[in-house]
Amino acid sequence: MNIAVLDGHTLNPGDLDWKGLQTLGTCQIFPRTPPDERAQRLADAEVAVINKVRMDRPLLEKLPKLKFIAVTATGYDCVDVAVAKERGIAVSNVPEYGTRSVAQAVFALLLEMTNQVGAHAASVRDGGWQRCPDFCYTVAPLVELSGKTLGIVGFGRIGGMVAEVGKAFGMEILVHTRTKKDIPYAWCDDVNELFRKADVISFHCPLTPQTEKMVNAQRLELMKPTSFIVNTARGKLIDEATLAEALNAGKIAGAALDVLSVEPPQENPLLKAKNCIVTPHVAWATYAARKRLMDVVVENVRAFQAGKPQNVVNK
């Protein structure tokens, strides 16, 4: 079996190994693949292993040998799954590998906004504490999470874990999902109600035509001026220009984003917006999470090879 890994560096920058995958066939591993080299590198491949490389109709129609696409992520919007199904190509994802790591990142981002650890540490390094006449000082307001309302949009595994952690901080949990689930938290059918009530909104829903730019001017106007946004899901959930305007105008207290609409970004107003933290899509990328991800990807390919594909998203 010919296997081609098109963008292996993000999954394995050097601290993991590819031995599990290499035992399953002839394996070519490319750290990165430019768009114009996709077809050439996949020409003889029966299995493509990808993370963010786009697999669209024009490309898939050039690959008669391709039978299986293993996505090294939970989200698979980089693949046109309908075209893949039409051509008899199974597509698998990894449903759960980074739940705890992403939930941890959500609160790392939120706590940076509420406790301003970085700003205080920078002030101390700059000599602020030595110059202070008191035993302590603050450079920005500090916010206690207990008693605040945490709004969670999307309630899969990660959303559920974020709710658990928020509850441990003493937060009130408010959930919005496409369909009501049996959950031990308050649930609201109208997402606008969540925007009105929440002190913190954390996004854990997929990117769909219905969720694209769900954070827009209308909903930002509903939010409290003391509220925060955290996004570790997909950048296109947010109308970025509008959010930047709201932050610069002080309409909300802050935003912390691990994802943007275009990655890596070129020109993006959020990069210089007030009270905005941007990290480079790393919420998923702890060693432990990537190790689990690698293990499941290998099992997905092995299962396909055995004629019993698992985690298939386009049945």
N, C-alpha and C positions, 0 to 999 in steps of 0.2 A: 504494500500500500504506500502510495506517495503522499506525503504530508508536507504542507508548506505553512510555516508560521510567518505571517506578514509584518506584524508589529510587536515583536517579542520583548523589546526593551522595557516597556512599562511594567509588564508582569514580572520579568526577570532581569533586573539591571545588573545582575552578577552574583547575587547572594543565594539564588536557587540553582537548580540544574534541570536539564531537559531529558534526563535519562529515561524517565518513565515513558515519555512520548517517543523517544528514539527507539525503544524496544518494539514499538508497534509497526515500524516500517521505515522506509527511506525518508528521512526528515531533513528538510532544508529550513534553517532558521534565519530570518532576516530581522535585525533590530527595528528597522523602519522601512516602509515601502511608499515611495511617491506614487501619486495617482496614476501617472503614465507608465508605471512599471508593474501594475497589478496583474494585467492579463498575461504578460510574459512570465512572471514568476509563478502563476497558477496554471499555466498551459498544460502541464502534465500531472497536476495534483488531483487526487481523488478526495482529499481532505484539506480544507483551508481552516487554519486556526487564526482568528483575528480578534482584535479588541475594538478599535475604532475605525479601521479601514472600511470604506463604504463598499458594499456589495449591491450594486444597483442592476437594473435590467440590461443596460448596454454591456456591462461587464459579464454578467451571468450568461448572457447569450453567446459569449465568446468561449465558454468553458464547458465543452461537451463531456469532459471526463470527470468533472466535479460532482461528487455525490453527497458530500457532508460538509457543513460549516459549523465549526465549534467556536462559539463566541466566548471569550475569556472575560465575561462580565455577566451581570444579571440583566441589564438593559440590552436590547438587541435592535434598537431603532436604526442602527447603521446597515442593517440587512433588509432588502425588500423581500420579506418572507413570503408574500403572495407569489411573486415571480419564482422564488426558489421552489415553492411547492408545485407550481405549474411545470417546472422542469425536473421534478422528482428529486430535488435536493433537500435533505433534512437539515434543519437548523436547530442546534441545541444551545442552551445558555447554562449558567450556574446560578440556580435560584437563591442559594444561601451560602455565603462565605464571609461576608464582611459586616454582618448585622451589628455585632458589638463594636467593631472598629468605627463604623460610620456613626453609631449612636454616641460613642466617645468623642468623635470629632464635632458633632453637633454641640455638645456641651463645652468642648474646648473653645469653640467659636463664641458661644453665648457667654461663657464666663469671661472671656477676654473683653467683651463689650460691657458687661456689668461690673467687673472688678478692675478692669484697666490695668492688668498685671504688667503688660509690656510698657505702658506709658509711665507707670510708677518706677519700674526697674530702670528705664532710660533716664528718668529724672534723678534717681540716686546715682547712677553712673556719671551724670553731669554735675554732681556735687550738690544737688538740691537738699539732701538730708543734712549734709555737713553745715550748710548755710542756714538751716531752719532753727528758729529760736525755741521751738517746741519739740517734744519727743516724737511727734508724728505729724504728718500733713497729707493732704490729698491734692492731686492735680486734676481730678475729674470726679463727678458724682459717682458714688458707689451704690449699686442697686441690689437689694436682697430678693432672691427668687421666691422664697416661701410666701405663699398667698397669692402669687401672680398666676394668671391664666395662660397656660401653654396651649396654643391652638396647633393641631396637627392635621395637615392636609394629606390624605392618603394613609391607610392603616394596614400596611403589610407587615412583614417581620421587623423592618427597621422602624417604622412608625410605632409599632407596639413596644419595641425596646426603648425608644425615646420617651414614650409615655411612662414606662416603668421608672426610668431614671428621673424624669421630671417629678413624678410622684414622690420619689425618695427625697427630693429637694423641698417637698412641701407644696408643690405647685398644683393648681387645679387644672385638670385635663379636659380639653374640648376637642372633639374629633369630627372631621368632615370626610366622608368617603362617598364614592359613587353609589354604593348600595349599603344600606344599614347592616351592620354586623352585630353579633352578640359580643359586645365589649363591655368591660366594667367601668366605663367612663361616660361622661356626658357626650351626647352626639347631636350635631345640628345638620339638618337637611340643607339649609341655605348657607353656602360658603360666605356670602356677604355678612351673615350674622357672626361668623367666626372672625372675620376681619374687624368687625366692630368691637367684639368682646375681648379678643386676645391681647395680652401684653407681649407675648412672643408668638410668632408664627413660624413653624418649621415644616418644610415641604418634603414629602416622601411619596409623591404620586408619579406615575409615568408621564412622559411627554406624549400628548395626543392632540389632535386638532381642537378638542374641547378644553384642554388645559394650557395650551400655548398662550403665553402672555396673560395668564390669569391674574398676575399681579399687574394691574393697570391703573390708570389715573383715577378711575371711578372708585376702585377698592382702596387705593392708598388714601383717598379722602375720608374713607370710613374709619381708618385706623387712629388710635390714640397717639398724641404727639410724644408720649413716653414709650411707645412700643418698638419692638425689634423684629427684624426678619432674619431667618437663617435658611439658607438653601444649599443642601448637599445632594439635590436630585438632578435636575437638568436646568441649564442656564436659560433655555427658551421659555421656561415657565414665567419669566419676568420680562416685562417691557423695560429694558435697561435704561433707556433715555429718560423715561418717566420716573423711574426709581431714583436715578441720579438727581433729577430736579427736585424730587420730594426731600431727599437727604440734604441737599444744598440749601433748601428753604426751611429746614428744621421741622418738616411736617411729621416725621417720625424720628425716633432717637438714634437708630442705627441699623445697619444691615451687615451680615457676615455671610459671604458667599464662597463656596468651594468650587462652583461651576459658573461658566459664562456661556453665552450663546455661540461664540466662536472661540475655539481653543486650539492652539494658543491665541490669545487676543492680539489684535493689532490696535486699532483705535476703539476704545470703549470708555464711555463717560464715567463708568463706575470705578475705574482705576484711580481717578483723582477726586471722587466725590467725598464730601464730608462724612465723617463717622461711618466709613465703609471699610470693612476688612475683606480682602480677596486672597484666597489661597489657591494654589495651582492644581485643583482636582486631586487632592491627596487623601481625602477622608477614607477611601477604601484601601490605602496602600501600605498598611502596616505589614511587617514581615509575616506575622501569624495569618493575616487574611490572605495575603498573596500565596502563602504555602497551601492553605486550604483550597484556594482557587485553582492552583496548578494541579493538585491532586484530583479535583473533580473534573477538570478538563481532560486529563488523561483517562479517567474512568468513562467519560462521555465518548471519547474516541474508541476506547476498547469495547464499549457496549455496542457501538455502531459496527465495528469490525466483526463482532460476534453475531450480528443480525438482530440484536435486541436494543435498539437505540433508546436512550433515556434523556430526560429533560428536553424533549423535542417541543418546540414552540409553534411549529407550523404543520401539525398533523392534518 
